Amino acid sequence: MSHITWINVNEKRVTDDQIKQLEQYLNIKFPNDFLECVQEYDGGYPTPDTF
């Protein structure tokens, strides 16, 4: 497996409150693994972009 690097990651992290507000607005609950990824790499994208 090749190494994945994240590009254009925002330095300002999304807050738990922002996530809760969005979940309430959309009437959904995001999976924990998705939330961990968003909080770590918000705004970024992986390279290579294929898995």
mmCIF entry with sequence, helices, sheets and N, C-alpha, C, O atoms, coordinates in Angstrom:
data_MODEL
# 
_entry.id   MODEL 
# 
_entity.id                         1 
_entity.type                       polymer 
_entity.pdbx_number_of_molecules   1 
# 
_entity_poly.entity_id                      1 
_entity_poly.type                           'polypeptide(L)' 
_entity_poly.nstd_linkage                   no 
_entity_poly.nstd_monomer                   no 
_entity_poly.pdbx_seq_one_letter_code       MSHITWINVNEKRVTDDQIKQLEQYLNIKFPNDFLECVQEYDGGYPTPDTF 
_entity_poly.pdbx_seq_one_letter_code_can   MSHITWINVNEKRVTDDQIKQLEQYLNIKFPNDFLECVQEYDGGYPTPDTF 
_entity_poly.pdbx_strand_id                 A 
# 
loop_
_entity_poly_seq.entity_id 
_entity_poly_seq.num 
_entity_poly_seq.mon_id 
_entity_poly_seq.hetero 
1 1  MET n 
1 2  SER n 
1 3  HIS n 
1 4  ILE n 
1 5  THR n 
1 6  TRP n 
1 7  ILE n 
1 8  ASN n 
1 9  VAL n 
1 10 ASN n 
1 11 GLU n 
1 12 LYS n 
1 13 ARG n 
1 14 VAL n 
1 15 THR n 
1 16 ASP n 
1 17 ASP n 
1 18 GLN n 
1 19 ILE n 
1 20 LYS n 
1 21 GLN n 
1 22 LEU n 
1 23 GLU n 
1 24 GLN n 
1 25 TYR n 
1 26 LEU n 
1 27 ASN n 
1 28 ILE n 
1 29 LYS n 
1 30 PHE n 
1 31 PRO n 
1 32 ASN n 
1 33 ASP n 
1 34 PHE n 
1 35 LEU n 
1 36 GLU n 
1 37 CYS n 
1 38 VAL n 
1 39 GLN n 
1 40 GLU n 
1 41 TYR n 
1 42 ASP n 
1 43 GLY n 
1 44 GLY n 
1 45 TYR n 
1 46 PRO n 
1 47 THR n 
1 48 PRO n 
1 49 ASP n 
1 50 THR n 
1 51 PHE n 
# 
_struct_asym.id          A 
_struct_asym.entity_id   1 
# 
loop_
_struct_conf.conf_type_id 
_struct_conf.id 
_struct_conf.pdbx_PDB_helix_id 
_struct_conf.beg_label_comp_id 
_struct_conf.beg_label_asym_id 
_struct_conf.beg_label_seq_id 
_struct_conf.pdbx_beg_PDB_ins_code 
_struct_conf.end_label_comp_id 
_struct_conf.end_label_asym_id 
_struct_conf.end_label_seq_id 
_struct_conf.pdbx_end_PDB_ins_code 
_struct_conf.beg_auth_comp_id 
_struct_conf.beg_auth_asym_id 
_struct_conf.beg_auth_seq_id 
_struct_conf.end_auth_comp_id 
_struct_conf.end_auth_asym_id 
_struct_conf.end_auth_seq_id 
_struct_conf.pdbx_PDB_helix_class 
_struct_conf.details 
_struct_conf.pdbx_PDB_helix_length 
HELX_P HELX_P1 AA1 ASP A 16 ? LEU A 26 ? ASP A 16 LEU A 26 1 ? 11 
HELX_P HELX_P2 AA2 ASN A 32 ? TYR A 41 ? ASN A 32 TYR A 41 1 ? 10 
# 
_struct_conf_type.id          HELX_P 
_struct_conf_type.criteria    ? 
_struct_conf_type.reference   ? 
# 
_struct_sheet.id               AA1 
_struct_sheet.type             ? 
_struct_sheet.number_strands   2 
_struct_sheet.details          ? 
# 
_struct_sheet_order.sheet_id     AA1 
_struct_sheet_order.range_id_1   1 
_struct_sheet_order.range_id_2   2 
_struct_sheet_order.offset       ? 
_struct_sheet_order.sense        anti-parallel 
# 
loop_
_struct_sheet_range.sheet_id 
_struct_sheet_range.id 
_struct_sheet_range.beg_label_comp_id 
_struct_sheet_range.beg_label_asym_id 
_struct_sheet_range.beg_label_seq_id 
_struct_sheet_range.pdbx_beg_PDB_ins_code 
_struct_sheet_range.end_label_comp_id 
_struct_sheet_range.end_label_asym_id 
_struct_sheet_range.end_label_seq_id 
_struct_sheet_range.pdbx_end_PDB_ins_code 
_struct_sheet_range.beg_auth_comp_id 
_struct_sheet_range.beg_auth_asym_id 
_struct_sheet_range.beg_auth_seq_id 
_struct_sheet_range.end_auth_comp_id 
_struct_sheet_range.end_auth_asym_id 
_struct_sheet_range.end_auth_seq_id 
AA1 1 THR A 5  ? ILE A 7  ? THR A 5  ILE A 7  
AA1 2 TYR A 45 ? THR A 47 ? TYR A 45 THR A 47 
# 
loop_
_atom_site.group_PDB 
_atom_site.id 
_atom_site.type_symbol 
_atom_site.label_atom_id 
_atom_site.label_alt_id 
_atom_site.label_comp_id 
_atom_site.label_asym_id 
_atom_site.label_entity_id 
_atom_site.label_seq_id 
_atom_site.pdbx_PDB_ins_code 
_atom_site.Cartn_x 
_atom_site.Cartn_y 
_atom_site.Cartn_z 
_atom_site.occupancy 
_atom_site.B_iso_or_equiv 
_atom_site.pdbx_formal_charge 
_atom_site.auth_seq_id 
_atom_site.auth_comp_id 
_atom_site.auth_asym_id 
_atom_site.auth_atom_id 
_atom_site.pdbx_PDB_model_num 
ATOM 1   N N  . MET A 1 1  ? 0.850   -1.174 0.000  1.00 0.00 ? 1  MET A N  1 
ATOM 2   C CA . MET A 1 1  ? 0.000   0.000  0.000  1.00 0.00 ? 1  MET A CA 1 
ATOM 3   C C  . MET A 1 1  ? 0.893   1.233  0.000  1.00 0.00 ? 1  MET A C  1 
ATOM 4   O O  . MET A 1 1  ? 1.890   1.286  0.719  1.00 0.00 ? 1  MET A O  1 
ATOM 5   N N  . SER A 1 2  ? 0.531   2.219  -0.806 1.00 0.00 ? 2  SER A N  1 
ATOM 6   C CA . SER A 1 2  ? 1.326   3.434  -0.880 1.00 0.00 ? 2  SER A CA 1 
ATOM 7   C C  . SER A 1 2  ? 0.974   4.381  0.264  1.00 0.00 ? 2  SER A C  1 
ATOM 8   O O  . SER A 1 2  ? -0.072  4.262  0.902  1.00 0.00 ? 2  SER A O  1 
ATOM 9   N N  . HIS A 1 3  ? 1.870   5.310  0.497  1.00 0.00 ? 3  HIS A N  1 
ATOM 10  C CA . HIS A 1 3  ? 1.680   6.304  1.549  1.00 0.00 ? 3  HIS A CA 1 
ATOM 11  C C  . HIS A 1 3  ? 0.701   7.377  1.079  1.00 0.00 ? 3  HIS A C  1 
ATOM 12  O O  . HIS A 1 3  ? 0.799   7.849  -0.053 1.00 0.00 ? 3  HIS A O  1 
ATOM 13  N N  . ILE A 1 4  ? -0.230  7.761  1.927  1.00 0.00 ? 4  ILE A N  1 
ATOM 14  C CA . ILE A 1 4  ? -1.206  8.803  1.601  1.00 0.00 ? 4  ILE A CA 1 
ATOM 15  C C  . ILE A 1 4  ? -0.798  10.092 2.299  1.00 0.00 ? 4  ILE A C  1 
ATOM 16  O O  . ILE A 1 4  ? -0.531  10.101 3.501  1.00 0.00 ? 4  ILE A O  1 
ATOM 17  N N  . THR A 1 5  ? -0.754  11.175 1.541  1.00 0.00 ? 5  THR A N  1 
ATOM 18  C CA . THR A 1 5  ? -0.462  12.501 2.068  1.00 0.00 ? 5  THR A CA 1 
ATOM 19  C C  . THR A 1 5  ? -1.698  13.364 1.895  1.00 0.00 ? 5  THR A C  1 
ATOM 20  O O  . THR A 1 5  ? -2.367  13.293 0.865  1.00 0.00 ? 5  THR A O  1 
ATOM 21  N N  . TRP A 1 6  ? -2.005  14.174 2.890  1.00 0.00 ? 6  TRP A N  1 
ATOM 22  C CA . TRP A 1 6  ? -3.167  15.070 2.817  1.00 0.00 ? 6  TRP A CA 1 
ATOM 23  C C  . TRP A 1 6  ? -2.693  16.463 2.439  1.00 0.00 ? 6  TRP A C  1 
ATOM 24  O O  . TRP A 1 6  ? -1.745  16.983 3.028  1.00 0.00 ? 6  TRP A O  1 
ATOM 25  N N  . ILE A 1 7  ? -3.359  17.075 1.448  1.00 0.00 ? 7  ILE A N  1 
ATOM 26  C CA . ILE A 1 7  ? -2.992  18.378 0.904  1.00 0.00 ? 7  ILE A CA 1 
ATOM 27  C C  . ILE A 1 7  ? -4.094  19.387 1.225  1.00 0.00 ? 7  ILE A C  1 
ATOM 28  O O  . ILE A 1 7  ? -5.271  19.032 1.286  1.00 0.00 ? 7  ILE A O  1 
ATOM 29  N N  . ASN A 1 8  ? -3.703  20.643 1.429  1.00 0.00 ? 8  ASN A N  1 
ATOM 30  C CA . ASN A 1 8  ? -4.635  21.758 1.680  1.00 0.00 ? 8  ASN A CA 1 
ATOM 31  C C  . ASN A 1 8  ? -5.500  21.552 2.917  1.00 0.00 ? 8  ASN A C  1 
ATOM 32  O O  . ASN A 1 8  ? -6.691  21.863 2.910  1.00 0.00 ? 8  ASN A O  1 
ATOM 33  N N  . VAL A 1 9  ? -4.906  21.036 3.961  1.00 0.00 ? 9  VAL A N  1 
ATOM 34  C CA . VAL A 1 9  ? -5.628  20.832 5.218  1.00 0.00 ? 9  VAL A CA 1 
ATOM 35  C C  . VAL A 1 9  ? -5.758  22.180 5.921  1.00 0.00 ? 9  VAL A C  1 
ATOM 36  O O  . VAL A 1 9  ? -4.776  22.909 6.063  1.00 0.00 ? 9  VAL A O  1 
ATOM 37  N N  . ASN A 1 10 ? -6.967  22.507 6.359  1.00 0.00 ? 10 ASN A N  1 
ATOM 38  C CA . ASN A 1 10 ? -7.192  23.764 7.080  1.00 0.00 ? 10 ASN A CA 1 
ATOM 39  C C  . ASN A 1 10 ? -6.504  23.716 8.432  1.00 0.00 ? 10 ASN A C  1 
ATOM 40  O O  . ASN A 1 10 ? -6.578  22.711 9.139  1.00 0.00 ? 10 ASN A O  1 
ATOM 41  N N  . GLU A 1 11 ? -5.833  24.807 8.791  1.00 0.00 ? 11 GLU A N  1 
ATOM 42  C CA . GLU A 1 11 ? -5.195  24.879 10.104 1.00 0.00 ? 11 GLU A CA 1 
ATOM 43  C C  . GLU A 1 11 ? -6.229  25.087 11.205 1.00 0.00 ? 11 GLU A C  1 
ATOM 44  O O  . GLU A 1 11 ? -6.053  24.615 12.328 1.00 0.00 ? 11 GLU A O  1 
ATOM 45  N N  . LYS A 1 12 ? -7.307  25.796 10.877 1.00 0.00 ? 12 LYS A N  1 
ATOM 46  C CA . LYS A 1 12 ? -8.377  26.016 11.849 1.00 0.00 ? 12 LYS A CA 1 
ATOM 47  C C  . LYS A 1 12 ? -9.305  24.808 11.808 1.00 0.00 ? 12 LYS A C  1 
ATOM 48  O O  . LYS A 1 12 ? -9.960  24.550 10.799 1.00 0.00 ? 12 LYS A O  1 
ATOM 49  N N  . ARG A 1 13 ? -9.353  24.081 12.899 1.00 0.00 ? 13 ARG A N  1 
ATOM 50  C CA . ARG A 1 13 ? -10.133 22.842 12.960 1.00 0.00 ? 13 ARG A CA 1 
ATOM 51  C C  . ARG A 1 13 ? -11.615 23.125 13.169 1.00 0.00 ? 13 ARG A C  1 
ATOM 52  O O  . ARG A 1 13 ? -11.991 24.096 13.824 1.00 0.00 ? 13 ARG A O  1 
ATOM 53  N N  . VAL A 1 14 ? -12.438 22.266 12.607 1.00 0.00 ? 14 VAL A N  1 
ATOM 54  C CA . VAL A 1 14 ? -13.875 22.336 12.841 1.00 0.00 ? 14 VAL A CA 1 
ATOM 55  C C  . VAL A 1 14 ? -14.123 21.944 14.301 1.00 0.00 ? 14 VAL A C  1 
ATOM 56  O O  . VAL A 1 14 ? -13.459 21.054 14.833 1.00 0.00 ? 14 VAL A O  1 
ATOM 57  N N  . THR A 1 15 ? -15.075 22.610 14.934 1.00 0.00 ? 15 THR A N  1 
ATOM 58  C CA . THR A 1 15 ? -15.342 22.352 16.353 1.00 0.00 ? 15 THR A CA 1 
ATOM 59  C C  . THR A 1 15 ? -16.449 21.311 16.520 1.00 0.00 ? 15 THR A C  1 
ATOM 60  O O  . THR A 1 15 ? -17.233 21.059 15.605 1.00 0.00 ? 15 THR A O  1 
ATOM 61  N N  . ASP A 1 16 ? -16.489 20.723 17.699 1.00 0.00 ? 16 ASP A N  1 
ATOM 62  C CA . ASP A 1 16 ? -17.556 19.769 18.019 1.00 0.00 ? 16 ASP A CA 1 
ATOM 63  C C  . ASP A 1 16 ? -18.919 20.447 17.917 1.00 0.00 ? 16 ASP A C  1 
ATOM 64  O O  . ASP A 1 16 ? -19.886 19.837 17.462 1.00 0.00 ? 16 ASP A O  1 
ATOM 65  N N  . ASP A 1 17 ? -18.995 21.708 18.340 1.00 0.00 ? 17 ASP A N  1 
ATOM 66  C CA . ASP A 1 17 ? -20.259 22.445 18.277 1.00 0.00 ? 17 ASP A CA 1 
ATOM 67  C C  . ASP A 1 17 ? -20.711 22.638 16.827 1.00 0.00 ? 17 ASP A C  1 
ATOM 68  O O  . ASP A 1 17 ? -21.898 22.505 16.528 1.00 0.00 ? 17 ASP A O  1 
ATOM 69  N N  . GLN A 1 18 ? -19.781 22.947 15.930 1.00 0.00 ? 18 GLN A N  1 
ATOM 70  C CA . GLN A 1 18 ? -20.133 23.106 14.517 1.00 0.00 ? 18 GLN A CA 1 
ATOM 71  C C  . GLN A 1 18 ? -20.663 21.797 13.944 1.00 0.00 ? 18 GLN A C  1 
ATOM 72  O O  . GLN A 1 18 ? -21.622 21.793 13.172 1.00 0.00 ? 18 GLN A O  1 
ATOM 73  N N  . ILE A 1 19 ? -20.044 20.704 14.318 1.00 0.00 ? 19 ILE A N  1 
ATOM 74  C CA . ILE A 1 19 ? -20.492 19.393 13.839 1.00 0.00 ? 19 ILE A CA 1 
ATOM 75  C C  . ILE A 1 19 ? -21.891 19.092 14.357 1.00 0.00 ? 19 ILE A C  1 
ATOM 76  O O  . ILE A 1 19 ? -22.757 18.656 13.598 1.00 0.00 ? 19 ILE A O  1 
ATOM 77  N N  . LYS A 1 20 ? -22.115 19.324 15.651 1.00 0.00 ? 20 LYS A N  1 
ATOM 78  C CA . LYS A 1 20 ? -23.439 19.070 16.238 1.00 0.00 ? 20 LYS A CA 1 
ATOM 79  C C  . LYS A 1 20 ? -24.513 19.929 15.574 1.00 0.00 ? 20 LYS A C  1 
ATOM 80  O O  . LYS A 1 20 ? -25.620 19.453 15.319 1.00 0.00 ? 20 LYS A O  1 
ATOM 81  N N  . GLN A 1 21 ? -24.193 21.188 15.294 1.00 0.00 ? 21 GLN A N  1 
ATOM 82  C CA . GLN A 1 21 ? -25.154 22.069 14.625 1.00 0.00 ? 21 GLN A CA 1 
ATOM 83  C C  . GLN A 1 21 ? -25.502 21.539 13.241 1.00 0.00 ? 21 GLN A C  1 
ATOM 84  O O  . GLN A 1 21 ? -26.671 21.541 12.854 1.00 0.00 ? 21 GLN A O  1 
ATOM 85  N N  . LEU A 1 22 ? -24.502 21.086 12.493 1.00 0.00 ? 22 LEU A N  1 
ATOM 86  C CA . LEU A 1 22 ? -24.755 20.555 11.157 1.00 0.00 ? 22 LEU A CA 1 
ATOM 87  C C  . LEU A 1 22 ? -25.566 19.266 11.226 1.00 0.00 ? 22 LEU A C  1 
ATOM 88  O O  . LEU A 1 22 ? -26.483 19.063 10.431 1.00 0.00 ? 22 LEU A O  1 
ATOM 89  N N  . GLU A 1 23 ? -25.230 18.394 12.176 1.00 0.00 ? 23 GLU A N  1 
ATOM 90  C CA . GLU A 1 23 ? -25.998 17.159 12.339 1.00 0.00 ? 23 GLU A CA 1 
ATOM 91  C C  . GLU A 1 23 ? -27.465 17.470 12.651 1.00 0.00 ? 23 GLU A C  1 
ATOM 92  O O  . GLU A 1 23 ? -28.368 16.831 12.113 1.00 0.00 ? 23 GLU A O  1 
ATOM 93  N N  . GLN A 1 24 ? -27.693 18.448 13.516 1.00 0.00 ? 24 GLN A N  1 
ATOM 94  C CA . GLN A 1 24 ? -29.072 18.825 13.848 1.00 0.00 ? 24 GLN A CA 1 
ATOM 95  C C  . GLN A 1 24 ? -29.775 19.416 12.632 1.00 0.00 ? 24 GLN A C  1 
ATOM 96  O O  . GLN A 1 24 ? -30.935 19.097 12.374 1.00 0.00 ? 24 GLN A O  1 
ATOM 97  N N  . TYR A 1 25 ? -29.090 20.265 11.889 1.00 0.00 ? 25 TYR A N  1 
ATOM 98  C CA . TYR A 1 25 ? -29.677 20.903 10.713 1.00 0.00 ? 25 TYR A CA 1 
ATOM 99  C C  . TYR A 1 25 ? -30.063 19.858 9.660  1.00 0.00 ? 25 TYR A C  1 
ATOM 100 O O  . TYR A 1 25 ? -31.135 19.938 9.059  1.00 0.00 ? 25 TYR A O  1 
ATOM 101 N N  . LEU A 1 26 ? -29.177 18.879 9.445  1.00 0.00 ? 26 LEU A N  1 
ATOM 102 C CA . LEU A 1 26 ? -29.423 17.838 8.444  1.00 0.00 ? 26 LEU A CA 1 
ATOM 103 C C  . LEU A 1 26 ? -30.229 16.666 8.997  1.00 0.00 ? 26 LEU A C  1 
ATOM 104 O O  . LEU A 1 26 ? -30.651 15.787 8.244  1.00 0.00 ? 26 LEU A O  1 
ATOM 105 N N  . ASN A 1 27 ? -30.445 16.655 10.323 1.00 0.00 ? 27 ASN A N  1 
ATOM 106 C CA . ASN A 1 27 ? -31.155 15.579 11.005 1.00 0.00 ? 27 ASN A CA 1 
ATOM 107 C C  . ASN A 1 27 ? -30.489 14.224 10.746 1.00 0.00 ? 27 ASN A C  1 
ATOM 108 O O  . ASN A 1 27 ? -31.134 13.237 10.394 1.00 0.00 ? 27 ASN A O  1 
ATOM 109 N N  . ILE A 1 28 ? -29.158 14.227 10.940 1.00 0.00 ? 28 ILE A N  1 
ATOM 110 C CA . ILE A 1 28 ? -28.367 13.011 10.753 1.00 0.00 ? 28 ILE A CA 1 
ATOM 111 C C  . ILE A 1 28 ? -27.348 12.888 11.879 1.00 0.00 ? 28 ILE A C  1 
ATOM 112 O O  . ILE A 1 28 ? -27.164 13.818 12.665 1.00 0.00 ? 28 ILE A O  1 
ATOM 113 N N  . LYS A 1 29 ? -26.693 11.741 11.952 1.00 0.00 ? 29 LYS A N  1 
ATOM 114 C CA . LYS A 1 29 ? -25.581 11.512 12.870 1.00 0.00 ? 29 LYS A CA 1 
ATOM 115 C C  . LYS A 1 29 ? -24.437 10.940 12.048 1.00 0.00 ? 29 LYS A C  1 
ATOM 116 O O  . LYS A 1 29 ? -24.546 9.848  11.493 1.00 0.00 ? 29 LYS A O  1 
ATOM 117 N N  . PHE A 1 30 ? -23.321 11.697 11.973 1.00 0.00 ? 30 PHE A N  1 
ATOM 118 C CA . PHE A 1 30 ? -22.165 11.230 11.217 1.00 0.00 ? 30 PHE A CA 1 
ATOM 119 C C  . PHE A 1 30 ? -21.481 10.072 11.947 1.00 0.00 ? 30 PHE A C  1 
ATOM 120 O O  . PHE A 1 30 ? -21.449 10.055 13.177 1.00 0.00 ? 30 PHE A O  1 
ATOM 121 N N  . PRO A 1 31 ? -20.932 9.102  11.203 1.00 0.00 ? 31 PRO A N  1 
ATOM 122 C CA . PRO A 1 31 ? -20.173 8.015  11.829 1.00 0.00 ? 31 PRO A CA 1 
ATOM 123 C C  . PRO A 1 31 ? -18.892 8.562  12.478 1.00 0.00 ? 31 PRO A C  1 
ATOM 124 O O  . PRO A 1 31 ? -18.316 9.540  12.001 1.00 0.00 ? 31 PRO A O  1 
ATOM 125 N N  . ASN A 1 32 ? -18.465 7.933  13.549 1.00 0.00 ? 32 ASN A N  1 
ATOM 126 C CA . ASN A 1 32 ? -17.280 8.388  14.278 1.00 0.00 ? 32 ASN A CA 1 
ATOM 127 C C  . ASN A 1 32 ? -16.025 8.421  13.421 1.00 0.00 ? 32 ASN A C  1 
ATOM 128 O O  . ASN A 1 32 ? -15.229 9.351  13.543 1.00 0.00 ? 32 ASN A O  1 
ATOM 129 N N  . ASP A 1 33 ? -15.824 7.424  12.550 1.00 0.00 ? 33 ASP A N  1 
ATOM 130 C CA . ASP A 1 33 ? -14.612 7.426  11.733 1.00 0.00 ? 33 ASP A CA 1 
ATOM 131 C C  . ASP A 1 33 ? -14.609 8.594  10.745 1.00 0.00 ? 33 ASP A C  1 
ATOM 132 O O  . ASP A 1 33 ? -13.548 9.142  10.444 1.00 0.00 ? 33 ASP A O  1 
ATOM 133 N N  . PHE A 1 34 ? -15.779 8.980  10.241 1.00 0.00 ? 34 PHE A N  1 
ATOM 134 C CA . PHE A 1 34 ? -15.888 10.149 9.374  1.00 0.00 ? 34 PHE A CA 1 
ATOM 135 C C  . PHE A 1 34 ? -15.546 11.418 10.156 1.00 0.00 ? 34 PHE A C  1 
ATOM 136 O O  . PHE A 1 34 ? -14.813 12.276 9.664  1.00 0.00 ? 34 PHE A O  1 
ATOM 137 N N  . LEU A 1 35 ? -16.080 11.533 11.375 1.00 0.00 ? 35 LEU A N  1 
ATOM 138 C CA . LEU A 1 35 ? -15.818 12.710 12.200 1.00 0.00 ? 35 LEU A CA 1 
ATOM 139 C C  . LEU A 1 35 ? -14.335 12.846 12.522 1.00 0.00 ? 35 LEU A C  1 
ATOM 140 O O  . LEU A 1 35 ? -13.793 13.951 12.498 1.00 0.00 ? 35 LEU A O  1 
ATOM 141 N N  . GLU A 1 36 ? -13.682 11.739 12.822 1.00 0.00 ? 36 GLU A N  1 
ATOM 142 C CA . GLU A 1 36 ? -12.247 11.772 13.106 1.00 0.00 ? 36 GLU A CA 1 
ATOM 143 C C  . GLU A 1 36 ? -11.468 12.279 11.900 1.00 0.00 ? 36 GLU A C  1 
ATOM 144 O O  . GLU A 1 36 ? -10.540 13.074 12.048 1.00 0.00 ? 36 GLU A O  1 
ATOM 145 N N  . CYS A 1 37 ? -11.838 11.829 10.723 1.00 0.00 ? 37 CYS A N  1 
ATOM 146 C CA . CYS A 1 37 ? -11.173 12.252 9.492  1.00 0.00 ? 37 CYS A CA 1 
ATOM 147 C C  . CYS A 1 37 ? -11.412 13.742 9.237  1.00 0.00 ? 37 CYS A C  1 
ATOM 148 O O  . CYS A 1 37 ? -10.479 14.471 8.899  1.00 0.00 ? 37 CYS A O  1 
ATOM 149 N N  . VAL A 1 38 ? -12.647 14.192 9.396  1.00 0.00 ? 38 VAL A N  1 
ATOM 150 C CA . VAL A 1 38 ? -12.981 15.604 9.173  1.00 0.00 ? 38 VAL A CA 1 
ATOM 151 C C  . VAL A 1 38 ? -12.231 16.492 10.164 1.00 0.00 ? 38 VAL A C  1 
ATOM 152 O O  . VAL A 1 38 ? -11.697 17.534 9.784  1.00 0.00 ? 38 VAL A O  1 
ATOM 153 N N  . GLN A 1 39 ? -12.190 16.089 11.414 1.00 0.00 ? 39 GLN A N  1 
ATOM 154 C CA . GLN A 1 39 ? -11.521 16.905 12.418 1.00 0.00 ? 39 GLN A CA 1 
ATOM 155 C C  . GLN A 1 39 ? -10.011 16.941 12.194 1.00 0.00 ? 39 GLN A C  1 
ATOM 156 O O  . GLN A 1 39 ? -9.366  17.938 12.519 1.00 0.00 ? 39 GLN A O  1 
ATOM 157 N N  . GLU A 1 40 ? -9.451  15.895 11.658 1.00 0.00 ? 40 GLU A N  1 
ATOM 158 C CA . GLU A 1 40 ? -8.005  15.850 11.422 1.00 0.00 ? 40 GLU A CA 1 
ATOM 159 C C  . GLU A 1 40 ? -7.613  16.511 10.105 1.00 0.00 ? 40 GLU A C  1 
ATOM 160 O O  . GLU A 1 40 ? -6.602  17.211 10.049 1.00 0.00 ? 40 GLU A O  1 
ATOM 161 N N  . TYR A 1 41 ? -8.388  16.304 9.051  1.00 0.00 ? 41 TYR A N  1 
ATOM 162 C CA . TYR A 1 41 ? -7.988  16.731 7.703  1.00 0.00 ? 41 TYR A CA 1 
ATOM 163 C C  . TYR A 1 41 ? -8.997  17.660 7.036  1.00 0.00 ? 41 TYR A C  1 
ATOM 164 O O  . TYR A 1 41 ? -9.056  17.710 5.807  1.00 0.00 ? 41 TYR A O  1 
ATOM 165 N N  . ASP A 1 42 ? -9.792  18.399 7.812  1.00 0.00 ? 42 ASP A N  1 
ATOM 166 C CA . ASP A 1 42 ? -10.855 19.256 7.282  1.00 0.00 ? 42 ASP A CA 1 
ATOM 167 C C  . ASP A 1 42 ? -10.358 20.131 6.135  1.00 0.00 ? 42 ASP A C  1 
ATOM 168 O O  . ASP A 1 42 ? -9.387  20.873 6.278  1.00 0.00 ? 42 ASP A O  1 
ATOM 169 N N  . GLY A 1 43 ? -11.033 20.031 5.012  1.00 0.00 ? 43 GLY A N  1 
ATOM 170 C CA . GLY A 1 43 ? -10.699 20.848 3.854  1.00 0.00 ? 43 GLY A CA 1 
ATOM 171 C C  . GLY A 1 43 ? -9.615  20.262 2.982  1.00 0.00 ? 43 GLY A C  1 
ATOM 172 O O  . GLY A 1 43 ? -9.351  20.769 1.892  1.00 0.00 ? 43 GLY A O  1 
ATOM 173 N N  . GLY A 1 44 ? -8.985  19.205 3.446  1.00 0.00 ? 44 GLY A N  1 
ATOM 174 C CA . GLY A 1 44 ? -7.905  18.601 2.680  1.00 0.00 ? 44 GLY A CA 1 
ATOM 175 C C  . GLY A 1 44 ? -8.379  17.466 1.804  1.00 0.00 ? 44 GLY A C  1 
ATOM 176 O O  . GLY A 1 44 ? -9.526  17.025 1.877  1.00 0.00 ? 44 GLY A O  1 
ATOM 177 N N  . TYR A 1 45 ? -7.474  17.010 0.984  1.00 0.00 ? 45 TYR A N  1 
ATOM 178 C CA . TYR A 1 45 ? -7.770  15.850 0.145  1.00 0.00 ? 45 TYR A CA 1 
ATOM 179 C C  . TYR A 1 45 ? -6.514  14.994 0.039  1.00 0.00 ? 45 TYR A C  1 
ATOM 180 O O  . TYR A 1 45 ? -5.396  15.506 0.097  1.00 0.00 ? 45 TYR A O  1 
ATOM 181 N N  . PRO A 1 46 ? -6.707  13.685 -0.118 1.00 0.00 ? 46 PRO A N  1 
ATOM 182 C CA . PRO A 1 46 ? -5.562  12.775 -0.137 1.00 0.00 ? 46 PRO A CA 1 
ATOM 183 C C  . PRO A 1 46 ? -4.881  12.733 -1.498 1.00 0.00 ? 46 PRO A C  1 
ATOM 184 O O  . PRO A 1 46 ? -5.514  12.906 -2.539 1.00 0.00 ? 46 PRO A O  1 
ATOM 185 N N  . THR A 1 47 ? -3.580  12.499 -1.459 1.00 0.00 ? 47 THR A N  1 
ATOM 186 C CA . THR A 1 47 ? -2.828  12.208 -2.668 1.00 0.00 ? 47 THR A CA 1 
ATOM 187 C C  . THR A 1 47 ? -1.950  11.003 -2.368 1.00 0.00 ? 47 THR A C  1 
ATOM 188 O O  . THR A 1 47 ? -1.261  11.032 -1.348 1.00 0.00 ? 47 THR A O  1 
ATOM 189 N N  . PRO A 1 48 ? -1.920  9.979  -3.150 1.00 0.00 ? 48 PRO A N  1 
ATOM 190 C CA . PRO A 1 48 ? -2.693  9.863  -4.377 1.00 0.00 ? 48 PRO A CA 1 
ATOM 191 C C  . PRO A 1 48 ? -4.183  9.783  -4.061 1.00 0.00 ? 48 PRO A C  1 
ATOM 192 O O  . PRO A 1 48 ? -4.578  9.359  -2.976 1.00 0.00 ? 48 PRO A O  1 
ATOM 193 N N  . ASP A 1 49 ? -5.001  10.196 -5.020 1.00 0.00 ? 49 ASP A N  1 
ATOM 194 C CA . ASP A 1 49 ? -6.443  10.246 -4.779 1.00 0.00 ? 49 ASP A CA 1 
ATOM 195 C C  . ASP A 1 49 ? -7.159  8.984  -5.239 1.00 0.00 ? 49 ASP A C  1 
ATOM 196 O O  . ASP A 1 49 ? -8.362  8.999  -5.500 1.00 0.00 ? 49 ASP A O  1 
ATOM 197 N N  . THR A 1 50 ? -6.418  7.910  -5.332 1.00 0.00 ? 50 THR A N  1 
ATOM 198 C CA . THR A 1 50 ? -7.000  6.608  -5.653 1.00 0.00 ? 50 THR A CA 1 
ATOM 199 C C  . THR A 1 50 ? -6.617  5.625  -4.563 1.00 0.00 ? 50 THR A C  1 
ATOM 200 O O  . THR A 1 50 ? -5.547  5.736  -3.965 1.00 0.00 ? 50 THR A O  1 
ATOM 201 N N  . PHE A 1 51 ? -7.481  4.678  -4.311 1.00 0.00 ? 51 PHE A N  1 
ATOM 202 C CA . PHE A 1 51 ? -7.237  3.682  -3.266 1.00 0.00 ? 51 PHE A CA 1 
ATOM 203 C C  . PHE A 1 51 ? -7.192  2.309  -3.869 1.00 0.00 ? 51 PHE A C  1 
ATOM 204 O O  . PHE A 1 51 ? -6.995  1.327  -3.153 1.00 0.00 ? 51 PHE A O  1 
# 
